Every structure is written in structure tokens, then in C-alpha cells.
Amino acid sequence: MAFVMKPESFSLSDLKFSDVKKMDKIKVVYVNRKDRNKVILQTPLVRAHGKMWREENVTDSLNDKFELNLSFSGSESDPKIKAFLDKMLELDELIKKNVQTNKNVKYCPIVRVPTDEQGNALTYPPTMRVKLDRKKSEDGFTGKFTNNKSGGTEVLFFNENKEIIDINEKNFEEKIPRGSNVVCVIELVYVSISSTGISTKWKLVQCKVNKSTKIVDSYIMLDDEDDDVKQETKTDPEPNTEESRVDFADTDEMVYEADLDEAD
């Protein structure tokens, strides 16, 4: 059974870094607990959205990549998100200390701070990327996600009522749009080392999704008394026609709350 921890109980002193190992075109360093358990964390409730990446001018899905973008929005007021953010920042420093022996090789941190084209930090909350492995059979990709590329179990998605929901490659971005709230179980797979840089791979093991879809179904306008005053004029009487007027209060249109999500 997987040993799942929450960030506040995750101690970096319990971690052990492996020697550098070769894997395909990259080198990797595995980071495990000293008791040989994997690093598997459960996040607090955070804002997130799903993202599918496809190379430009490519029409097939062979090399599609999927990830969940977690936002640390709310860390200033929520102690659980603050603990999650602080632990990832500490882990960034520990990885740089143990793996980044060549300072000329760029380190891509776990915690990503949004920047503009000149590299200046923006005021948006920092984020973290979690990868999703695609399940594959002899006939190709199945459209499902797996927690192990070599044929592990499928990644399970739940709603707020703990009911399993079907989320796959086709509806991934639709089911987890911007503004979604999620709790995730994530696993630190390895630290990769290549000629272009050093980065960590976190993968999704399990996810509970709670969409933020509030609908305004009552009157919320701030009235101004002047708006209710009807000006009458004797010099320009209304023409005697039978034209009908549309009163917006009598329409069946529903007003939806504006999407005020921070860029994450």
C-alpha cells in the first residue's frame, strides 16, 4: 500500500538521493525516503486546471503530453497551502544542493514563478506542474491515464462526493477547466538531468475534482435611485404606435458570475 503523506508531516531529512543513473536519452536521480518508500504526497485543496500539449503543426496524438497545473493561490491566508508551498521551496533548494553539481546547467524549479518576456516576476501566484502518464496497449494509447508506464493501475478521479468520474485524454481539459478545485495524490518520480537542464517529474496518482461553477440566480445589481426615475417630457410626446418594448427583467436569460480566476 502506498505511504501517503501530507506536506506538513513530510520531513526532508528523511530523503535519500540515489547515484546518477542512465535512462534513455537522459540521466536520472531517484529520491526516496530512507525507509525505501516513495515520496507520495497529498496536496491540500488547491486551484488547478488540466492542460494537453501538442507540438505545433502536428495533427496526430502520438506525442501528446498531459499535465495538471496546480496553483499556490491562497498561500497567504490558508496555512495548508502555505505549508505545501514552503515544503516544495525547501525541496527545490535540497535538490539543487544534491544534484546541481554543475552550476552552468539550468535548474527548473518545482515551484514556478510566472514571469514576463524579460524574466521579471509577475504578481500571479506560483504554480507547480504534475504530469499524467498515458496508458498504452499493443494497439497504441488507450485514452486512459496510468500511474505506471509499464502497465500499472489507472489513475482514479473522484468528485466531491467520492464518486468515481470518467476523465480521459479526450475530456481532460473540459473536466478540469480553469477554476477547478482539486485535492491530489502526487508522486515524485525522479530528478532528470539533461544537456538542457535539471528538473523534477511529479506524476498524478489520484485526484478529487470539485468544479467551481457558481451560478448567480438572484438579483444582485446595486440600484441607483436615479436609474428608477422616468423622465417625462411634454414637448416630445410618444408617438401613437403599437410597438412592443422588451423589459430585460422579463427575459429568460440567466446571468452567470464572471470568471475571475487568477492566471495559474
PyMOL commands that set and color helices and strands:
alter all, ss='L'
color gray80, all
select helices_A, chain A and resi 7-9+12-14+79-99+172-175+225-228+248-250
alter helices_A, ss='H'
color red, helices_A
select strands_A, chain A and resi 4-5+15-17+21-23+26-29+31-33+40-42+46-53+65-71+127-137+140-146+156-158+180-193+198-210
alter strands_A, ss='S'
color yellow, strands_A
deselect
rebuild
show_as cartoon
